[in-house]
Amino acid sequence: MQFGIIGGGSWATALAKILTDSGNTIHWFIRNEDSIHYFKKRKHNPHYLSTAYFNPAQLQLTTDINAVIEASDVIVIAVPSAYVEDALMQVSAEKWINKKIVSAVKGITPTKNQLLHEYLAETVQFPLNNYFTLLGPCHAEEVAAEKLSYLTFSGADEAETAAIAACFKTDYINTVVNTDVVGVQYAAVMKNIYALGAGIAHGLEYGDNFLSVYIANCANEMGGFLEKIAPGTCIQKNYTASVYLGDLLVTCYSLFSRNRTFGNMLGKGYSVKSAQLELNMLPEGYFASKCIYKTNNTVMAKMPIASAIYLILWEQLPAEDGFKQIESFLI
């Protein structure tokens, strides 16, 4: 299989490292020409994971997204959800025919409030059978350091999913396969919301005892939402598996977690705008909180934690008041 990657950030760079370390040559779309020149000269990404070095012979770098798609059998999309629509609007529907997509997007498209496969089905009639997901728990920084990590691949066809997953297996990456395409994507969206809340709690000086209770309740709330949003999509669901509970835990606890870091600043009294300026980004959980809040108006799952975090982020509810509310119903 010929692999292409769309995205130039830390997660895209980590996935490029995994694919090249497993022996693949990759076609890689990076938006900035200067970054490509730097990459070719210095053999690493100038902005992300600078400790991860590449063999230039394994990289076909370009600013032409259509060239990457044309040259690839499998295209890995690793663009933040807030920008994925802009990236893909450059590609006509015909370019996707007979291609396979592996989504490494951990969010919902902001204008349409859709998971990536729903957006692709609506805009370019992309078939679900050719769509796969790639999710953690897996921080890019630990991939760069070659610390043992697990990736979960989901797809409608288990054998096809396993074949793609095998291309990502290395000495430091183990792969897991499941068929819950919808559920794992929503779990990846929701864990960012809860991690942002975990950061807020830390900033408010709650301790580890409270945080453990908070995360346990988040896991339960997430499971209830997934049962309603994706009923019957997977015969053997196990919400304690790494792609659900494991990813929730690492995103809530890890110092690499951008959502936790952002939330910590809010808990310490920063406004959303000032935290954004300080960190030069808005994390996935910020946008996800609004998307899930809107989605749950239809789903009607019991989600008091996610709702409180939404109110803190978008409706100016003071963080202290929001967590006083959360305190009252944790079990």
Disulfide bonds with the S-S distance in Angstrom:
none
